[in-house]
Amino acid sequence: MFELTIWFYMGCIMTIVGSLATVWGSGVNDPIVRTLNTEVSSIGISLILLTYNHMLALLTFVATSVFISLILLRAITRLEEIGSEL
């Protein structure tokens, strides 16, 4: 009914793809795309942890989403303050 190995492997794939997109996609000019690249890997980690414990997956997703969003927004505003081209 609910196959956990599918979610585990999907989480591994999303984590790898999201990490590579974050590394190689740093030259993207759109800040929304940068945020989405990092969110893909956090969703992948949450799917991996979902196979072990539901509460652990939920807490990890919320924590990574908040931290990544705060860091990226801070970086974007700093770049705009110094007049750098995004």
N, C-alpha and C positions, 0 to 999 in steps of 0.2 A: 504494500500500500504506500508507504512512505520510505523510499529508498535513500538512506543516508549517504551512501557512497557517491551518489550523483551530486548531492549538494557539496560534499567535500571536494570532489574533483573540480566542480564548477567554481568553488571558492579559490582553489589553487590557481586555476586558469585566470580568473579575474584579478587575483593579487599580482600575478606575474605580468599580465597585460597592462594593468593599471600602473604598476611600478615603471615599466618600460615607457609607457606613454608620458609619465611624469618626467622621466629623465630626458627623453628625446623631444618631448613637446615643450621644452622650456622656451623655445623661440617663438611660440605662438603669441600673437598680439592681443588676443581676446582673454580677459581675466576670467570670464565664465568658463571657457574651455579649460583653463588651467585648474580651476576648482573641480570641474567634472573629472579631470584626469586623476586627481588625488582621491576623489570620492569612490571611483571604481575600485581602487585597491583597498579602501576601508570596508567597502561592502564585501569584497572577497574574503578579507580576514574575518568578518562577521559570519559569513557562510561557513568558513572552516570551524569556527568556534560553535556554530549552531549545531554541528553534529555531536558536540560534547555536552553542551549545557545551554539552554535557551536564555537564561538570565545573563550568563557570561557574554553571550553574543550580543544581546541588547545593550548591555553596559559598554561593551567595546565599541559598538557602532556609534552610540551617542557620544562617547568620549572622543573618539577619533574625528568624528564630524565637527564637533565643537572646536577642538584644538586646531585642526587643519584650516577651518574657516577663519578663525581668529588670526592665525599666522599669515595666511594669504591676504586677508584684508589689510593687515598691518603693513605687509610688504608692498602691496599695491598703493596704499596711501603714501608711504614713504617715497616710492618712486615718483609719484605725481607731485609731491612737495618739492623734490629736487629738480623737477622738470624733465625727467628722463622719459624717453619714448617707450611706451609699453608695447 
